[in-house]
Amino acid sequence: MSLFAPDLYYRDVFAIELDALADRGVEFLLVDLDNTLLPRDTNVVTDRHREWALAVAARGFGVCLVSNNWHDRVNRVADELGFQLVSKAVKPLPFAFLRALSLLDAKRRQTAVVGDQVFTDVLGGNTLGMLTVLVQPISGADLPHTLLLRRLEQRILAGRAPLP
């Protein structure tokens, strides 16, 4: 399998089948923030996000936000949702993923990486042998280099539709 191919592909985090992840032996989630959980450059955590965080916790998953972002908002969002945090991640490099695994006391085979970008989240997770879950980006607004990479992502995902 290609390092750029996600194991699972959903329309958003709310569509992820938590029981299906647990059935695969997943106990921990490393979740991206920008355009995965929240639109880029917002820190508005909705009731739906809080309910999702509670459902994830109730299901027994440990969660760490792993974000390339370093602004105060990532700290606020992580605190509000009750998640661990590794910011300034420099994904897809392995260091932040390994730090998150250490914070959660997790093994790679027990962990899924959830994010909206093939070249950061999926590549980083696949390189370390973790299950990768791609979600469609929440917003079309993004950094210029990310928008360029999105065009390449479209080729990689050609013919693949997200699960409902």
C-alpha positions as a Markdown table, in Angstrom:
| # | Residue | x | y | z |
|---|---|---|---|---|
| 1 | Met | 0.0 | 0.0 | 0.0 |
| 2 | Ser | 1.2 | 3.5 | -0.7 |
| 3 | Leu | 2.4 | 5.7 | 2.1 |
| 4 | Phe | 0.0 | 8.3 | 0.8 |
| 5 | Ala | -3.1 | 6.1 | 0.9 |
| 6 | Pro | -5.3 | 6.4 | 4.0 |
| 7 | Asp | -6.7 | 3.2 | 5.6 |
| 8 | Leu | -10.1 | 4.8 | 6.1 |
| 9 | Tyr | -11.7 | 7.9 | 4.5 |
| 10 | Tyr | -14.7 | 9.7 | 6.1 |
| 11 | Arg | -16.5 | 12.9 | 5.3 |
| 12 | Asp | -15.7 | 14.3 | 8.8 |
| 13 | Val | -14.7 | 13.3 | 12.3 |
| 14 | Phe | -18.4 | 12.9 | 13.3 |
| 15 | Ala | -18.8 | 10.1 | 10.7 |
| 16 | Ile | -15.9 | 8.1 | 12.0 |
| 17 | Glu | -17.2 | 4.7 | 13.3 |
| 18 | Leu | -15.6 | 4.5 | 16.7 |
| 19 | Asp | -16.7 | 0.9 | 17.3 |
| 20 | Ala | -15.1 | -0.1 | 14.0 |
| 21 | Leu | -11.8 | 1.5 | 15.1 |
| 22 | Ala | -12.0 | -0.3 | 18.5 |
| 23 | Asp | -12.7 | -3.6 | 16.6 |
| 24 | Arg | -9.4 | -3.0 | 14.8 |
| 25 | Gly | -7.6 | -2.7 | 18.2 |
| 26 | Val | -7.4 | 1.1 | 18.2 |
| 27 | Glu | -7.4 | 2.6 | 21.7 |
| 28 | Phe | -5.8 | 6.0 | 20.9 |
| 29 | Leu | -6.4 | 8.8 | 18.5 |
| 30 | Leu | -3.9 | 11.4 | 17.3 |
| 31 | Val | -6.2 | 14.1 | 15.9 |
| 32 | Asp | -5.3 | 17.1 | 13.7 |
| 33 | Leu | -7.0 | 20.4 | 14.5 |
| 34 | Asp | -7.1 | 22.7 | 11.5 |
| 35 | Asn | -9.7 | 21.7 | 8.9 |
| 36 | Thr | -10.1 | 18.4 | 10.7 |
| 37 | Leu | -11.8 | 19.3 | 14.0 |
| 38 | Leu | -12.3 | 23.0 | 13.4 |
| 39 | Pro | -12.1 | 25.3 | 10.4 |
| 40 | Arg | -8.6 | 26.8 | 10.1 |
| 41 | Asp | -8.2 | 30.0 | 12.2 |
| 42 | Thr | -11.2 | 29.6 | 14.5 |
| 43 | Asn | -11.3 | 28.4 | 18.1 |
| 44 | Val | -15.1 | 28.0 | 18.3 |
| 45 | Val | -15.8 | 24.6 | 19.9 |
| 46 | Thr | -19.4 | 23.8 | 19.3 |
| 47 | Asp | -21.7 | 21.6 | 21.3 |
| 48 | Arg | -21.3 | 19.0 | 18.6 |
| 49 | His | -17.5 | 19.0 | 19.1 |
| 50 | Arg | -18.0 | 18.6 | 22.9 |
| 51 | Glu | -20.4 | 15.7 | 22.3 |
| 52 | Trp | -17.9 | 14.0 | 20.0 |
| 53 | Ala | -15.1 | 14.4 | 22.6 |
| 54 | Leu | -17.4 | 13.0 | 25.2 |
| 55 | Ala | -18.3 | 10.0 | 23.0 |
| 56 | Val | -14.7 | 9.3 | 22.2 |
| 57 | Ala | -13.8 | 9.4 | 25.9 |
| 58 | Ala | -16.9 | 7.3 | 26.8 |
| 59 | Arg | -15.7 | 4.7 | 24.3 |
| 60 | Gly | -12.4 | 4.6 | 26.1 |
| 61 | Phe | -10.1 | 6.3 | 23.6 |
| 62 | Gly | -7.2 | 8.3 | 24.7 |
| 63 | Val | -6.8 | 11.4 | 22.4 |
| 64 | Cys | -4.0 | 13.8 | 21.7 |
| 65 | Leu | -4.3 | 16.8 | 19.3 |
| 66 | Val | -1.2 | 16.8 | 17.0 |
| 67 | Ser | -1.1 | 20.1 | 15.2 |
| 68 | Asn | 1.5 | 21.9 | 13.1 |
| 69 | Asn | -0.1 | 25.0 | 14.5 |
| 70 | Trp | 1.5 | 26.7 | 17.5 |
| 71 | His | -0.9 | 29.6 | 18.4 |
| 72 | Asp | -2.6 | 29.8 | 21.7 |
| 73 | Arg | -5.9 | 28.6 | 20.1 |
| 74 | Val | -4.6 | 25.0 | 19.9 |
| 75 | Asn | -4.0 | 25.1 | 23.7 |
| 76 | Arg | -7.5 | 26.5 | 24.3 |
| 77 | Val | -9.2 | 23.9 | 22.1 |
| 78 | Ala | -7.2 | 21.0 | 23.6 |
| 79 | Asp | -8.1 | 22.2 | 27.1 |
| 80 | Glu | -11.8 | 22.7 | 26.2 |
| 81 | Leu | -12.1 | 19.2 | 24.8 |
| 82 | Gly | -10.0 | 17.5 | 27.4 |
| 83 | Phe | -7.3 | 16.3 | 25.0 |
| 84 | Gln | -3.6 | 16.1 | 25.3 |
| 85 | Leu | -1.7 | 18.3 | 22.9 |
| 86 | Val | 1.5 | 18.3 | 20.8 |
| 87 | Ser | 1.8 | 21.6 | 18.9 |
| 88 | Lys | 4.5 | 22.7 | 16.5 |
| 89 | Ala | 4.4 | 19.2 | 15.2 |
| 90 | Val | 6.2 | 19.6 | 11.9 |
| 91 | Lys | 4.2 | 16.8 | 10.4 |
| 92 | Pro | 4.8 | 14.5 | 8.6 |
| 93 | Leu | 8.1 | 14.2 | 10.5 |
| 94 | Pro | 7.8 | 11.5 | 13.2 |
| 95 | Phe | 8.9 | 13.4 | 16.3 |
| 96 | Ala | 5.5 | 14.9 | 17.3 |
| 97 | Phe | 3.7 | 11.6 | 16.6 |
| 98 | Leu | 6.2 | 9.8 | 18.8 |
| 99 | Arg | 5.8 | 12.5 | 21.5 |
| 100 | Ala | 2.0 | 12.0 | 21.4 |
| 101 | Leu | 2.4 | 8.3 | 21.7 |
| 102 | Ser | 4.6 | 8.8 | 24.8 |
| 103 | Leu | 2.1 | 11.3 | 26.4 |
| 104 | Leu | -0.7 | 8.7 | 25.9 |
| 105 | Asp | 1.5 | 5.7 | 26.8 |
| 106 | Ala | 0.3 | 4.2 | 23.5 |
| 107 | Lys | 1.7 | 1.7 | 21.1 |
| 108 | Arg | 1.7 | 2.4 | 17.4 |
| 109 | Arg | -0.5 | -0.6 | 16.6 |
| 110 | Gln | -3.1 | 0.7 | 19.0 |
| 111 | Thr | -3.3 | 4.1 | 17.5 |
| 112 | Ala | -5.0 | 5.9 | 14.6 |
| 113 | Val | -4.0 | 9.2 | 13.1 |
| 114 | Val | -7.0 | 11.3 | 12.1 |
| 115 | Gly | -6.5 | 14.3 | 9.8 |
| 116 | Asp | -7.5 | 16.1 | 6.6 |
| 117 | Gln | -4.1 | 16.1 | 4.8 |
| 118 | Val | -2.5 | 13.3 | 2.9 |
| 119 | Phe | 1.0 | 14.8 | 2.9 |
| 120 | Thr | 1.1 | 15.5 | 6.7 |
| 121 | Asp | -1.4 | 13.3 | 8.6 |
| 122 | Val | -1.6 | 10.2 | 6.4 |
| 123 | Leu | 2.0 | 10.2 | 5.4 |
| 124 | Gly | 3.2 | 10.7 | 8.9 |
| 125 | Gly | 0.9 | 8.0 | 10.4 |
| 126 | Asn | 1.6 | 5.5 | 7.6 |
| 127 | Thr | 5.4 | 6.0 | 8.0 |
| 128 | Leu | 5.1 | 5.0 | 11.6 |
| 129 | Gly | 2.8 | 2.0 | 10.9 |
| 130 | Met | -0.3 | 3.5 | 12.5 |
| 131 | Leu | -3.8 | 3.2 | 11.1 |
| 132 | Thr | -4.6 | 6.4 | 9.2 |
| 133 | Val | -8.1 | 8.0 | 8.9 |
| 134 | Leu | -8.5 | 10.8 | 6.4 |
| 135 | Val | -11.4 | 13.2 | 6.6 |
| 136 | Gln | -12.5 | 15.8 | 4.1 |
| 137 | Pro | -11.3 | 19.3 | 5.0 |
| 138 | Ile | -13.9 | 21.4 | 6.7 |
| 139 | Ser | -13.0 | 24.5 | 4.8 |
| 140 | Gly | -11.6 | 25.3 | 1.4 |
| 141 | Ala | -9.6 | 28.2 | 3.0 |
| 142 | Asp | -6.1 | 27.2 | 3.8 |
| 143 | Leu | -2.4 | 28.2 | 3.5 |
| 144 | Pro | -1.2 | 28.6 | -0.1 |
| 145 | His | 1.2 | 25.6 | 0.0 |
| 146 | Thr | -1.6 | 23.4 | 1.5 |
| 147 | Leu | -4.0 | 24.4 | -1.4 |
| 148 | Leu | -1.3 | 23.3 | -3.9 |
| 149 | Leu | -0.9 | 20.0 | -2.1 |
| 150 | Arg | -4.7 | 19.5 | -2.2 |
| 151 | Arg | -4.4 | 19.3 | -6.0 |
| 152 | Leu | -2.0 | 16.4 | -5.6 |
| 153 | Glu | -4.2 | 14.8 | -3.0 |
| 154 | Gln | -7.1 | 14.8 | -5.5 |
| 155 | Arg | -5.0 | 12.6 | -7.8 |
| 156 | Ile | -4.1 | 10.2 | -5.0 |
| 157 | Leu | -7.8 | 9.9 | -3.9 |
| 158 | Ala | -9.2 | 9.8 | -7.4 |
| 159 | Gly | -12.1 | 7.4 | -7.5 |
| 160 | Arg | -12.3 | 7.1 | -3.7 |
| 161 | Ala | -15.3 | 8.5 | -2.0 |
| 162 | Pro | -15.5 | 9.1 | 1.8 |
| 163 | Leu | -17.6 | 6.8 | 3.9 |
| 164 | Pro | -20.9 | 8.4 | 4.8 |
